Amino acid sequence: MTQFVLGSLGMLLIIEGLLYALFPSRMKAMITSMLNMENDKLKWGGLMSAILGFIMLWSVIE
């Protein structure tokens, strides 16, 4: 289980790192737009993303 979680986090870091390496100006623009968003939108978006990720991990483990 630990190996699976660490592998998943490693894959997340690879994908995120590639996005910053391949599209740095686009990522800066996205961060700037996030600064202008309301906190509630960011909070709910993060919560939904976390729930979706949990469901995906759970379905793979089962």
Stockholm file with secondary structure:
# STOCKHOLM 1.0

chainA/1-62         MTQFVLGSLGMLLIIEGLLYALFPSRMKAMITSMLNMENDKLKWGGLMSAILGFIMLWSVIE
#=GR chainA/1-62 SS CHHHHHHHHHHHHHHHHHHHHHCHHHHHHHHHHHHTSCHHHHHHHHHHHHHHHHHHHHHHHC
#=GC SS_cons        CHHHHHHHHHHHHHHHHHHHHHCHHHHHHHHHHHHTSCHHHHHHHHHHHHHHHHHHHHHHHC
//
